[in-house]
Amino acid sequence: MTHTIPSRDPEQRFDTVEQIERLLDPLLGRASQRQFWVLLFDAERRLLDPIMPFEGVPSDPDELSDTSDLGRVPFATVLRHRIAWLATTVGADSWVGVIERVGAERFTPADCAWARSMAAPGAPGIGAPPVRAQFVLHDSGVRQLTADDYL
């Protein structure tokens, strides 16, 4: 699915999770497939380009994936490596993850497993910035996943 990015002020700061959530609704709309969105922010908490969807994300973050650079590793490890590379490339200071999946608002065990995997410290040497917040994009909108939900 193609998403049209609404007009936005590139200098706008997103200091709170609530501001980020208000950004996500018009930006991402409603869930149409399983994928993982990454939004990157600079040190001033301004949204950076690109806003990146990763397609082909399995339900289980521990599902093994064969890669040319990392070998056979859990998909969550691959994703954390890609986020770290992207963050370094654009100079991001933090990031937000959005698990997109078709279904109801209620968190699933897979949602919680993904949130735990993405909140876990990265592999040695990755150097990924911290995750600021995580959300689930579902059939009727977006909902924040907090540590209380997935730990």
HULIN-V418248 format. One line per field, one symbol per residue. phi: phi as a letter, one per 40 degrees, with the letter a starting at -180 (. if undefined). psi: psi as a letter, one per 20 degrees, with the letter a starting at -180 (. if undefined). A space follows every 50 residues. Layout:
phi = ???
psi = ???
This chain:
phi = .cbcccdacccccbcbccccccccdccbgbcbacabcbbbbcccgccbcc cbcbcgcccbccdcbcbccbgcbddccdccccccccccccgcbaabbbcc aciccdcbdcdcccccccccdccdgcgcccccabbbcbdbibacbbdccb c
psi = pppppqpqoiipqnhqhhhgghghghghcqqirorpqppqqahjkqpqqq opporkprhoiipqppqhhiborqhhggghghgggggggikqhrrpqoop qparhpqrhgghgggghhiqqrqpigkqrqphqqrpoahjbqpporhhhi .
